[in-house]
Amino acid sequence: MNLKRLEFTLTRKCNSQCIHCQADASPLRKGVMQVKDAHNYLAEATAVSNLESFMIFGGEPMLYPKRAIAIFKKASQFRIPKIDMITNGAWGKNKATAEKLAIKLKTAGLNTINISADAFHLQFMPLEYPINAALASLKAGIEDIKWNVALIESINATNKYDKKTAQILKTLQPIGIDTNTFKIVPAGRSIQNLRQYLTPTSLYGPCEEEPLEGNTLTNPESITIEPSGSADICWSLPIGNAKRVPLKRLITEYDWRRNPITRILVEEGPTRLLKLPEARDYQFQEEQYINKCHLCTEIRKTLKLHYPNAYS
Ligand code: SF4
């Protein structure tokens, strides 16, 4: 595996509960990554890969600012060029506190920050919070600051959410920060809440493209580690648990052909999972699924199809 990017879901806990949240984050979620585990994953990954970027996201990572800052420091010691965070900006509630936090983040090595600002996030928070977080980041000298914008279709679309997001971005224009847009995929809460807006596509055939940027099952370039240690190469698709098996081994020994699940997904696609003996009683109704990724995650979750103990 030629790993270029490592991501940590620091927590699935969040101050908000956005209707589109693909991580299904909420104030009720529990679990947060331990700093010692995070340090260990970084040491293991950098020992066998030339990481180009590292990112922490959630949930809301700044619910645990001390942990996030300690982890960024470690990433910076390993000389990872891009050190990144996605945050909803709730830490901008108080301007003076936000300025102190932004300086700590910058000093720890954070050089890229994506602050969520769209119709979904701002149902839960005044616009003033992400604005304060962005202004504090600018003042602290964090190099790359962007609005992180979730869209259903596009910024010019006529659905009520994208229209509202376009208005928000107009209000934010004077701050002079660029935007990173991404299209909402059927995962987490978007499935129930935004179903009518998500365009169904064919469920048949192998996995051709991944929802995660720069990631393929045959040669994954990115791994996301959950607080549980689950090391995922796609939505909820673990190649092992990094708390139990050294991440170094998971990275160097990964072979999509050795795992029946990744092999099926690459060669035949998620509908083939329905023919596994475990799926004997699975109620498959084609119209329930929005696309291959939706079907794939649902089947694996329902049937508890996990990576076999190839490494344990
Ligand atoms: S989308 Fe972001 S801010 Fe909203 S609930 Fe999910 S993690 Fe929290």
Residues whose N, C-alpha, C, O or C-beta is under 5 A from the ligand:
A	BS01	SF4	C14 S16 Q17 C18 C21 A25 G58 G59 E60 N88
